[in-house]
Structures are given as C-alpha cells and as structure tokens.
Amino acid sequence: FAKIVKQFFPDRVPTGFRSPHSIIDSSSKIGEGTDIGHFVTIGKNSKIGNHCIIEDGVKIGDNVQIGDNSHIGPNCVFFSDISIGNRFRVYA
C-alpha cells in the first residue's frame, strides 16, 4: 500500500522557491532550500529550518520555530511562541 501511495503522492523535494506574494517579516530567518508558497505570512522573529516546505496560505505568528525538513500543509495557522521539531508534517 505504501508503494502505491508514494506513486501517486511522491515526496516533494524543496528547491528554495519563495513566492513574491508572501509576506515575511525582516526579523525572521528562513533556512536554505526552504520553499514558501503563495500568500504565506511569517511574523516577527520566527525561524524556519533548512529544506522545509511551507505550502500556500500558511500563517505563522511571532516567535515560531519550525525545525529542518518539515512540511507544513496548506492553510495551517501557527499562533505565537510555538516550537516544532525536525522532520514534522502538519496538515490542516
């Protein structure tokens, strides 16, 4: 079953794409190779790890930390002062 799922839903490899339609506060740090989709908002002092995928419509508040190789699905919302470890997948 897992092979069939991977055939239709392969793991996406981050390329470092950043949508010009997203708002990223200048005090936030974005790791290398992280993809940021359309209409994403990232608040003050937030830190996104390396090689993450942040899909369209995600809202990330102030002081949020997301670890390396994480995948945040479309339209997820993270309020302030949240920390997520490495290699997490979060979907709404």
Residue pairs with C-beta under 8 A, 6 or more apart in sequence:
12 35
12 53
12 71
14 33
14 34
14 35
14 51
14 52
14 53
15 33
15 35
16 32
16 33
16 34
16 35
17 35
17 36
18 24
18 30
18 35
18 36
19 36
19 37
19 38
19 39
19 40
19 56
21 38
21 39
22 36
22 37
22 38
22 39
22 40
22 41
22 42
23 40
23 41
23 42
24 30
24 36
24 40
24 41
24 42
25 42
25 43
25 44
25 45
25 46
27 44
27 45
28 42
28 43
28 44
28 45
28 46
28 47
28 48
29 46
29 47
29 48
30 36
30 42
30 48
31 47
31 48
31 49
31 50
31 51
31 52
31 68
32 50
32 51
33 50
33 51
34 48
34 49
34 50
34 51
34 52
34 53
34 54
35 52
35 53
35 54
36 42
36 48
36 54
37 54
37 55
37 56
37 57
37 58
37 74
38 56
38 57
39 56
39 57
40 54
40 55
40 56
40 57
40 58
40 59
40 60
41 58
41 59
41 60
42 48
42 54
42 60
42 64
43 60
43 61
43 62
43 63
43 64
43 80
44 62
44 63
45 62
45 63
46 60
46 61
46 62
46 63
46 64
46 65
46 66
47 64
47 65
47 66
48 54
48 60
48 66
49 66
49 67
49 68
49 69
49 70
49 86
50 68
50 69
51 68
51 69
52 66
52 68
52 69
52 70
52 71
52 72
53 70
53 71
53 72
54 60
54 66
54 72
55 71
55 72
55 73
55 74
55 76
56 74
56 75
57 74
57 75
58 72
58 73
58 74
58 75
58 76
58 77
58 78
59 76
59 77
59 78
60 66
60 78
61 78
61 79
61 80
61 81
61 82
62 80
62 81
63 80
63 81
64 78
64 80
64 81
64 82
64 83
64 84
65 82
65 83
65 84
66 72
66 78
66 84
66 88
67 84
67 85
67 86
67 87
67 88
68 86
68 87
69 86
69 87
70 84
70 85
70 86
70 87
70 88
70 89
70 90
71 88
71 89
71 90
72 90
73 89
73 90
73 91
73 92
74 91
74 92
75 92
76 90
76 91
76 92
77 92
78 84
84 90
